[in-house]
């Protein structure tokens, strides 16, 4: 009957050390993965928070642009670069700088590195966002609003009814002669830059 020789204590210690090393490596990998997961989750949370605040800040910028258009509705036939307003659509303009990344000459001059189209910027708001915007009238040329060269929306003027008021003997019922008028379409592009150099873009179309 063959004799059974138990493994020596030295070989058992070597096997235990090998298993311990494998466990240590596995724990290290799991720890790195956990750290990366936490970092990714934090980054996503920060991005979501910025997107929410950028949307709110951008809405304020759109309202500011709309108010400016209303207050200057009689002088929108030409460019007003100092106010970020342009009377043509500038269709070849790269509004975000992502269409032709190797060429900045067709960019909006958001941060001093673009072309001649300049926005108007507001002071930092309460959450640390800086809002800049540029307004384009959707027309091919400057000058008075013309439906043949501009995007327009038509409406019926509410003050176009006409009536004749007189004595009962010659009374005539009022006549209603609708008068069609045109309103211009304006594109407002908003750029919101956050405290951590996050950038967000919004766009709205305003009919006035």
C-alpha positions as CSV (number, residue, x, y, z in Angstrom):
1,X,0.0,0.0,0.0
2,X,1.6,3.3,-1.1
3,X,2.4,5.8,1.6
4,X,0.6,9.2,1.4
5,X,3.0,12.1,2.0
6,X,1.2,15.3,3.1
7,X,2.4,18.6,1.4
8,X,5.0,20.4,3.3
9,X,4.1,23.6,5.2
10,X,6.4,25.6,2.9
11,X,4.4,24.6,-0.2
12,X,1.1,25.4,1.5
13,X,2.5,28.9,2.4
14,X,3.5,29.5,-1.2
15,X,0.0,28.5,-2.4
16,X,-1.7,30.8,0.1
17,X,0.6,33.7,-0.9
18,X,-0.3,33.2,-4.6
19,X,-4.0,33.2,-3.8
20,X,-3.6,36.3,-1.6
21,X,-1.9,38.1,-4.5
22,X,-4.7,37.2,-6.9
23,X,-7.3,38.5,-4.4
24,X,-5.3,41.7,-3.8
25,X,-5.0,42.4,-7.6
26,X,-8.8,41.8,-8.0
27,X,-9.5,44.2,-5.1
28,X,-7.3,46.8,-6.6
29,X,-9.0,46.6,-10.0
30,X,-12.4,46.8,-8.3
31,X,-11.3,49.8,-6.3
32,X,-10.1,51.6,-9.5
33,X,-13.4,50.8,-11.2
34,X,-15.3,52.1,-8.2
35,X,-13.3,55.4,-8.2
36,X,-13.9,55.8,-11.9
37,X,-17.6,55.1,-11.5
38,X,-17.9,57.7,-8.8
39,X,-15.9,60.3,-10.9
40,X,-18.1,59.6,-13.9
41,X,-21.3,59.9,-11.8
42,X,-20.1,63.2,-10.3
43,X,-19.2,64.5,-13.8
44,X,-22.6,63.6,-15.2
45,X,-24.3,65.2,-12.2
46,X,-22.3,68.4,-12.8
47,X,-23.1,68.5,-16.5
48,X,-26.8,68.0,-15.8
49,X,-26.8,70.8,-13.2
50,X,-25.0,73.1,-15.7
51,X,-27.5,72.2,-18.5
52,X,-30.4,73.1,-16.2
53,X,-28.9,76.4,-15.1
54,X,-27.8,77.2,-18.7
55,X,-31.4,76.7,-19.9
56,X,-32.7,79.1,-17.3
57,X,-29.9,81.7,-18.1
58,X,-30.5,81.2,-21.8
59,X,-34.2,81.9,-21.4
60,X,-33.4,85.2,-19.7
61,X,-31.1,86.0,-22.7
62,X,-33.9,85.3,-25.2
63,X,-36.3,87.5,-23.2
64,X,-33.7,90.3,-23.2
65,X,-33.2,90.0,-27.0
66,X,-37.0,90.0,-27.5
67,X,-37.3,93.2,-25.4
68,X,-34.5,94.8,-27.4
69,X,-36.3,94.0,-30.7
70,X,-39.6,95.4,-29.5
71,X,-37.9,98.6,-28.2
72,X,-36.0,99.1,-31.5
73,X,-38.6,97.8,-34.0
74,X,-38.4,101.0,-36.1
75,X,-34.7,100.7,-36.7
76,X,-34.1,97.1,-37.7
77,X,-33.4,97.7,-41.4
78,X,-29.6,97.8,-41.0
79,X,-26.9,96.1,-38.9
80,X,-26.2,97.2,-35.4
81,X,-23.1,95.3,-34.3
82,X,-22.8,97.1,-31.0
83,X,-26.1,95.5,-30.0
84,X,-25.4,92.1,-31.6
85,X,-28.0,92.7,-34.3
86,X,-27.6,91.9,-38.0
87,X,-30.3,92.7,-40.6
88,X,-29.4,89.7,-42.8
89,X,-29.4,86.0,-42.0
90,X,-25.7,85.4,-42.7
91,X,-26.3,81.9,-43.8
92,X,-22.7,80.9,-44.2
93,X,-21.9,81.9,-40.6
94,X,-20.7,79.1,-38.3
95,X,-22.7,79.9,-35.2
96,X,-21.1,77.3,-32.8
97,X,-17.7,76.9,-34.5
98,X,-18.2,73.2,-35.0
99,X,-19.1,73.2,-38.7
100,X,-15.7,74.4,-39.9
101,X,-13.4,73.8,-36.8
102,X,-10.3,74.6,-38.7
103,X,-11.5,78.0,-39.9
104,X,-12.5,80.7,-37.3
105,X,-13.0,83.5,-39.8
106,X,-16.7,82.4,-40.3
107,X,-17.4,82.0,-36.6
108,X,-19.3,84.3,-34.3
109,X,-16.8,86.3,-32.3
110,X,-18.0,84.9,-29.0
111,X,-14.6,85.1,-27.2
112,X,-12.5,87.3,-29.4
113,X,-11.3,84.6,-31.8
114,X,-13.9,84.7,-34.5
115,X,-14.9,86.8,-37.5
116,X,-16.5,90.2,-37.7
117,X,-19.9,89.1,-36.4
118,X,-20.0,90.1,-32.7
119,X,-22.5,89.3,-30.1
120,X,-23.7,91.3,-27.1
121,X,-23.0,89.9,-23.7
122,X,-24.5,90.4,-20.3
123,X,-22.8,90.4,-16.9
124,X,-22.5,87.1,-15.0
125,X,-25.7,86.1,-13.5
126,X,-26.3,84.8,-9.9
127,X,-25.2,81.3,-10.8
128,X,-22.0,82.4,-12.5
129,X,-23.2,82.0,-16.1
130,X,-22.3,84.5,-18.8
131,X,-25.0,84.9,-21.5
132,X,-24.1,86.3,-25.0
133,X,-26.5,86.5,-27.9
134,X,-26.6,87.5,-31.6
135,X,-29.7,88.3,-33.5
136,X,-30.2,87.8,-37.2
137,X,-33.1,89.0,-39.3
138,X,-34.0,86.3,-41.8
139,X,-33.5,88.4,-44.8
140,X,-31.2,88.2,-47.8
141,X,-30.5,91.9,-47.9
142,X,-30.6,94.9,-45.6
143,X,-33.3,97.5,-46.0
144,X,-37.1,97.6,-45.3
145,X,-38.8,94.3,-44.6
146,X,-39.8,92.7,-47.9
147,X,-41.5,89.4,-48.2
148,X,-39.7,88.7,-51.5
149,X,-36.3,88.7,-49.8
150,X,-37.2,88.0,-46.1
151,X,-38.9,85.3,-44.1
152,X,-42.2,86.9,-43.0
153,X,-45.4,86.0,-41.2
154,X,-48.6,87.7,-42.3
155,X,-51.4,88.9,-40.0
156,X,-54.6,90.9,-40.2
157,X,-54.4,94.3,-38.6
158,X,-57.1,94.6,-35.9
159,X,-57.6,98.3,-36.6
160,X,-58.6,97.9,-40.2
161,X,-62.4,97.9,-39.8
162,X,-64.1,100.9,-41.4
163,X,-67.6,102.2,-40.6
164,X,-69.8,105.2,-41.4
165,X,-71.6,106.7,-38.6
166,X,-74.4,109.2,-39.2
167,X,-78.1,109.9,-38.5
168,X,-80.6,107.1,-38.6
169,X,-81.9,108.3,-42.0
170,X,-78.6,107.7,-43.7
171,X,-77.2,105.0,-41.5
172,X,-75.0,102.4,-43.2
173,X,-73.7,99.3,-41.4
174,X,-69.9,99.3,-40.8
175,X,-67.8,97.6,-43.5
176,X,-64.8,95.5,-42.6
177,X,-61.9,95.7,-45.0
178,X,-59.1,93.5,-43.7
179,X,-55.6,94.8,-44.2
180,X,-52.8,92.3,-44.4
181,X,-49.5,93.2,-42.8
182,X,-46.2,91.4,-42.5
183,X,-44.0,90.7,-39.5
184,X,-40.3,89.8,-39.7
185,X,-38.7,86.6,-38.4
186,X,-35.6,87.0,-36.2
187,X,-33.2,84.2,-35.1
188,X,-31.7,84.6,-31.7
189,X,-28.6,82.4,-30.9
190,X,-27.6,82.2,-27.3
191,X,-24.2,81.1,-25.9
192,X,-24.1,80.4,-22.2
193,X,-20.6,79.9,-20.6
194,X,-20.4,78.5,-17.1
195,X,-18.0,78.9,-14.3
196,X,-16.1,75.7,-15.2
197,X,-15.8,76.7,-18.9
198,X,-18.9,74.7,-19.8
199,X,-20.5,75.9,-23.0
200,X,-24.1,75.6,-24.0
201,X,-26.0,76.9,-27.1
202,X,-29.7,77.7,-27.4
203,X,-31.7,79.2,-30.3
204,X,-35.1,80.8,-30.6
205,X,-37.1,82.4,-33.4
206,X,-39.0,85.6,-32.7
207,X,-41.7,87.0,-34.9
208,X,-42.3,90.8,-34.6
